[in-house]
Amino acid sequence: MLVRELMTSPATSLRAGSRLEAAVQVLAAQHISAVPIVDARDHVVGIVSEADILRERIAPDPRAQLRPVDQPMEPWHRLVDDVMTPDPVTVQDNSDAGRVADLLADTGWKSLPVVSGLRLVGVISRSDLLHALSTPDIEIEERIADEFALIGREEWHVEVTEGVVTLRGPMPGQEARLATSMAETAPGVRRVVVEQPRH
């Protein structure tokens, strides 16, 4: 699967120089964990995450304090530029979604901006990847069977159980490699097994 097949597009973004309040409202209203910051050419120049917002101090509730808080509050930053992470990691839209899943798992990030060249075209998130993994087996089966039919290989049998694709019919070697490659492009596929013909 490629990132462009799973990403959320178009991506919600804010222009550099936007007020921080705009980022707060976007994150809350759209239930997203981060918003890319772009320049006039839609090139990603930063990203503002929930964590960046939460680093701004929230006024303490006096009901939770044993004595009044007399420490002066630092003023909130006014612009996204003041709190964003500059030059964030991005992924190309033709990247392998499996590698992006590994990156998100290893870093703990929840999403990444997706670019085509340098221009923002979408966002790929953990939830996008999980949604793909939740594709029903019957949908995966039908999609792969349709792809095989397009190349005149209706006799290749497809069976899918919990995202694991079992193929019967392709001969070992080039046919098996072709069938495997085609099956692996279907959203929701976790593994492909080609059963060898019995002699």
C-alpha positions in Angstrom: 0.0 0.0 0.0 1.2 3.5 -0.8 0.7 6.5 1.5 -1.4 8.3 -1.1 -4.0 5.4 -0.9 -4.5 5.8 2.8 -3.8 9.4 3.6 -6.4 12.0 4.6 -6.6 14.5 1.8 -6.8 17.4 1.4 -4.9 18.1 4.6 -6.1 20.7 7.1 -3.3 23.3 7.4 -2.6 26.8 8.7 -0.5 29.5 7.1 2.7 30.6 8.9 1.8 33.7 10.8 -1.6 32.4 11.9 -2.8 33.1 15.4 -2.2 30.3 17.9 -5.9 30.4 18.8 -6.7 29.2 15.2 -4.6 26.1 15.9 -6.3 25.5 19.2 -9.7 25.7 17.5 -8.7 23.5 14.5 -7.2 20.7 16.7 -10.3 20.7 19.0 -13.0 20.9 16.3 -11.5 18.4 13.9 -10.2 15.9 16.6 -6.7 15.8 15.1 -3.4 15.6 16.9 -1.4 18.0 14.8 -1.8 20.6 12.1 0.9 21.3 9.4 2.0 24.9 9.0 2.6 26.0 5.4 4.1 28.9 3.5 2.5 30.7 0.6 3.5 27.9 -1.8 2.0 25.2 0.4 5.4 24.0 1.5 5.5 22.6 5.0 7.5 24.8 7.3 6.4 23.5 10.7 3.8 21.6 12.6 1.8 22.4 15.7 0.8 19.4 17.9 -1.5 19.0 20.8 1.7 18.8 23.0 2.9 22.1 21.7 -0.5 23.7 22.7 -0.4 22.0 26.1 3.0 23.4 26.9 1.4 26.8 27.1 0.4 27.2 30.7 -3.3 26.7 31.6 -4.5 28.8 34.5 -4.6 26.8 37.7 -8.1 26.2 39.2 -8.1 27.7 42.7 -10.5 25.0 43.9 -7.7 22.5 43.5 -5.1 24.5 45.5 -4.5 24.5 49.2 -3.7 28.2 49.1 -4.2 30.9 46.5 -1.8 30.9 43.6 0.1 34.2 43.5 2.6 33.2 40.8 2.0 35.4 37.8 0.9 33.6 34.6 3.2 33.8 31.6 1.2 35.2 28.6 0.3 32.7 25.9 2.2 32.9 22.6 0.2 34.7 20.0 1.3 33.0 16.7 1.8 29.4 15.6 5.3 30.3 14.5 6.2 30.7 18.2 5.3 27.2 19.3 5.6 25.1 16.1 8.2 22.5 15.5 10.1 23.9 12.4 11.0 21.7 9.4 9.1 18.6 10.6 9.6 15.1 9.2 7.4 14.6 6.1 6.7 11.6 3.9 6.3 11.5 0.1 2.9 10.4 -1.2 4.4 7.5 -3.0 6.1 6.1 0.1 5.5 2.6 1.4 2.7 2.8 4.0 4.3 -0.1 5.9 7.5 1.9 6.5 5.5 4.9 7.6 3.6 2.6 10.1 7.0 1.5 11.5 8.1 5.1 11.8 5.0 6.2 13.7 5.3 3.2 16.0 9.0 3.7 16.7 8.7 7.5 17.3 5.3 7.7 19.1 4.2 10.3 16.6 0.5 10.3 15.8 0.6 11.7 12.2 2.9 13.0 9.5 2.4 15.5 6.8 2.4 14.0 3.3 4.0 15.9 0.4 4.3 15.6 -3.3 7.7 17.1 -4.1 7.6 19.9 -1.4 3.9 20.7 -1.6 1.5 19.5 1.2 -1.1 17.0 -0.2 -2.3 15.2 2.9 -1.7 13.8 6.3 -1.1 10.1 7.2 -2.1 9.2 10.8 -2.1 6.1 12.9 -5.9 6.0 12.6 -5.6 6.0 8.7 -3.4 3.0 9.0 -5.6 1.2 11.4 -8.6 1.9 9.2 -6.9 0.2 6.3 -6.1 -2.8 8.5 -9.8 -3.0 9.4 -10.8 -3.6 5.8 -13.2 -6.6 5.7 -11.7 -9.8 4.3 -14.4 -10.0 1.7 -13.5 -6.6 0.3 -9.8 -7.5 0.1 -10.7 -10.8 -1.6 -12.9 -9.1 -4.2 -10.4 -6.4 -4.9 -7.5 -8.9 -5.5 -9.7 -11.2 -7.6 -10.8 -8.2 -9.7 -7.1 -7.3 -10.2 -6.3 -10.9 -11.3 -9.2 -10.8 -13.7 -7.9 -7.7 -15.4 -4.7 -9.5 -16.4 -6.7 -12.6 -17.5 -5.9 -14.7 -14.4 -9.3 -15.6 -13.2 -8.1 -19.1 -12.3 -5.9 -17.7 -9.5 -7.9 -18.4 -6.3 -7.9 -15.9 -3.5 -8.9 -16.6 0.1 -8.5 -14.0 2.9 -8.6 -14.6 6.7 -8.0 -11.8 9.1 -6.0 -9.9 6.4 -3.8 -12.9 5.5 -4.1 -13.6 1.8 -3.7 -17.2 0.6 -3.3 -17.6 -3.2 -3.7 -20.8 -5.1 -3.0 -21.2 -8.8 0.1 -19.1 -9.6 3.1 -21.3 -10.6 6.3 -20.9 -8.5 8.7 -18.3 -9.7 7.6 -15.3 -11.8 3.9 -16.0 -11.6 4.0 -16.3 -7.8 6.0 -13.1 -7.5 3.6 -11.2 -9.7 0.5 -12.5 -7.8 2.1 -11.7 -4.5 3.1 -8.1 -5.6 -0.5 -7.5 -6.8 -2.1 -8.8 -3.6 0.2 -6.8 -1.4 -1.1 -3.5 -2.9 -4.6 -4.1 -1.5 -5.5 -2.1 1.6 -5.8 -4.3 4.6 -3.4 -7.0 3.5 -1.2 -8.1 6.3 0.6 -11.0 4.7 0.5 -13.0 1.4 1.0 -16.7 1.2 1.2 -18.5 -2.1 0.3 -22.2 -1.8 2.5 -24.4 -4.0 0.6 -26.8 -6.3 0.6 -30.4 -5.1 2.1 -33.0 -7.4 
